[in-house]
């Protein structure tokens, strides 16, 4: 008789854990990775290839926590729409498996945990976290009125860059804003591809996206953003006097971008979503280029 209540409690706890992990997208790490690559670029450039590993851990944990918080807020903001979108109809709010109160409490817990990551950082880095937090929490609501929410997301996804420079150098030099700008263009490119997968549903429910705003020029706009992103990464290489490992990544990235163009011009929903996921390897390639560049420099010194 006494085992029944505890068994029910355990079942409920497991159900809540499953629902919360789904809200936080723990099973879908692509968003965290797309946030981490530019943050790691900045850490390696700011630290000239030798960042403090404790800071790397702090930024990694903080980035994952804030991405999770942003996902929870996103699902809350889209709670009346996700049920009408094929790709999102199984999310917790669409299935009525979570309440708004639970979502906001979970967001608060995640933000407080992320706040703990600021304790070892200097004052400038901590101050830089304020606009980062505002952008992350407010982004989901921009889809109601802003014609280019992917641009807003690009700003939100890029604030780890000046924070990394602030934490290591106690300043935010022009080089940080160069990487910030490059990543913003990259984010607009891959998230517009993501939006193309939901374009038909978004048009029906009245959601604003760059894929809708660009209209028939969506593919052209994506490739222009990719081109600007790559050009700025070339400028970054020139600024840091990058060695050959960094430049080896350039033709590889351009090839992958060309392959993306060949796929997304079909505007096939599933193909666009898969192409969005493949942007992860572009972020990895540029990180490997930076990592190997500084490793080569230090070994040659």
N, C-alpha and C positions, 0 to 999 in steps of 0.2 A: 504493500500500500504506500509506503513512504518513498519508494523509488519512482513512482509515477510523476509527482510534481517536479522532482529534480530532472527526470528524463524530459519532461515537457520544457523545462527551463533551458536545458542544454540544446534541445531542438530549436527553440526560439533564438537562442544566442547564435547558433550556427546560421540560421536563416538571416538574421540581422547582419552578421559578418559578411555573408555572401552578397546581400543587397548593397551594403556600404562599399565593399570592394568593387562592385560593378559600377556604382556611382563614381568612385575614384579612378576607374579605368585601370585597375591594377593588372587586369588580364590583357590590357592593350598598351604596351609600353612605348609605342611609336611616338606618342605625344611627348613623353618625357625625354626620349632620345633626341627629338628635333629641338627641344629646349636645351638639352645638355651640350650638344655639339658646339654651338656658338659660345656658350659659357666656357667650355673647355678651351676653345680657340683663344678666348680673351685671357684666361688664366695662364696659358702657355706663352702668349705674346707678352703679357704684362710681367711675367716672371722670367722672361728670356729663356724659356725651356726648362726652368728649374723652379716651378711654383712650390710653395709650401704644401706638403701633402695633406696636412690637417685642413688647410683652407680648401683644397680640392674636395675633401670629404664633406666639409661644411656646405659648400656650394652645391654639391651633388645632392645631398639630402634635402637641403632647402628648396632646390629646384623641383625635385620630385614631389615634395609636400605641397608646394604652391600650384604645381600642375594639377595635382589631385583636387585641391580646393577649387581651382578654376573649373574643373569638370563637374563638380557637385553643383556649383552656381549655374553652370551652363544648363544642366539638366533641370534645375529649378526654373530657370528663365524660359526653357522650351517645354515645360511640363504640359502645356495645352496643345502643343504642336507635334511632339514626337510620335504620338500614336498614329498620325496621318502620314508619316514618312516610313517607307519600307525598311530602310536601314536602321531606324531608331525605335521601331514599334515595340521592341522587347526590352527597352530600358525600364528601370524601376518605376519612374513616375508614370510612364505610359501604361504599365501593368498595374498601377495603383498599389504598389508594394511598399511605398515609403511616403511619409508625410512631409510637408514643407518645414515643420518644426524640426524634424530629424535632420533634414538636409542642412538647415542653418546651424544647428548644433554641431554637426559633423564639420561644416566649414569653419566654424569657430575653433574647434579643437585642432584642425589642421593648420590654421593660421597661427595659433598659439605655439604649436610645435615648431613651425617655421620661424616664429619670433625668437625662439631659443637659439636658433642658428645664427642670429645676429649678435649674440652676446660676445663672442670672441672677435668680432669685426670692429674696425675703427669707426669713428663718428661719421665720416663722410660716406662710407659704405652703408651704414645704417640709415642715413638720411636718404640715400639713393633708393632704399627699399620702399619708401613711401609712395612715389609715383608708380613703382613696379606693382605694388599691392593694389593701388587704385585701378590701374589698367587691367590687371588680371581679373578683378572682381566685376568691373563694369563692362568688360568686353561682351559678355553674352547678351546684354541688353541693347547693344548698338545695332544688332541685326533687325531691330524694329524700325529704325529711322535712318541710319547712316548707310549711304549707297555703297561704301567700300569697307565693310567691317573687317575684311582681311588685312587692310592697311592698319587698322587699329590693333588687330591681333599681332601684326608684325612689330609694332612698337612694344606691345606687352611681352612678346617672346624675345625681345632684344635687350631688356633692361638688366639682365644678368651680366651683360658685357661691361657697361660702365661701373657696375657694382664690383666686378672682379678687378678692374684696374684700380678702383678706389681702395679696395681691400689690400692690394699688394703694393701700390705705389703712393697711396694717399693723395691721389690726384686723378683726374679724368682727362688725359691728353687727347689731341686730335685723332690719334691712331685708334683710340677706343670708339670714337664716333664714326670713323671710317668703317670699322667692323660692324657697328650698330646699323649703319645705313645699308651695308651689304646684306646683313641678315634680314633686315626689313623687306628688301626686294625679294630675297629668297622665300621668305614666309608668304608674301603675297602670291608668288608663283605657285608654290606647292599647295597652299590652302585654296587657291582658286581652282586648281585641279580637283581638290577634294569637294569643292562646292559644285563642280560640274556634275559629279555623281548624283547630287540631290537636286539638280536644277529644276526638273519637272515638278517634284513635290514642293519645293520652295516657292515656285510660282503660284501653286494652288493655294498655299496657306499664307502668302504675303510676306515671306521672310526676305530681307534684303541680303544679297551677296554680290561679290565682285563678278561672279560668273553671269549673273543676271544683268548687272549694270553694264558690263562690257558687251553683252549681247553676242552678235555674230563675230565680234572681234576678240572673243575670250581667249582663243588659242594664240592669237597674235600678241595679246597683252601678256599672257603667261611667258611667251618666249622672249619678249622685250625685258620683262623682269628678270628672267634667267640670265639674259645677256648682260644687263647692268650689274647683277650680282657677281657674275664671273669677272667682269671688267674690274670691279672694285676689289675682288680678291687678288687680281693681278697687281693692282696698285698696292695692296697690302704687301704682297711679295716683294715689290720693288722697294717699299719703305723699310722693310726689315732686312733687305739685302739677302733674300732667300737663296739658299743653295739648291743644288739640283734635285734633291728628293721632293721639295715643294713643287717645283715646276713639272715634275713627272705626273703630278695629279691633274694638271690643267687639261691635257688632251683627253684624259679619262673622263673628267667631269663634262667636258664639251660633248663627248660621244654619248654619254648617258642623257644629257639634255636633248640631243638630237633624237635619240630613241624615244624620249618622252613625247616630243613633237609628233613623231610618226604614229604614236598610239593615241594621244588625246585628240588629234584632228578627226578621229572617227566619232568622237563624243559618245562612245559606248560607256554606259554607267559603270559597269564592273571593271572595265579596262582603265577608266579614269581613277577609280579607287585604288586599284593595284599600282598604278603609276604614282599616285600620291605616296603610297608606302615606300616606294623605291627611292624617294628623296633621302631616306635615311643613309643610304650608301654615299650620297654626295657629301653630307655632313661628315661622315666617317673619313672619306677620302681627304678632305681638307684638313681634318684633325691629324691624320697620319702624316700628311705633308708637313705640317708645322712641327709635329713631334720629331719626325726624322730629320728635318732641317736643323733643329736645335741640337739633336743628338749628334749629328755630323759635325756641327760647329764645335761642340764641346770635346768630341773625340779628336778633332784636328788641332785643338788648341794646345 
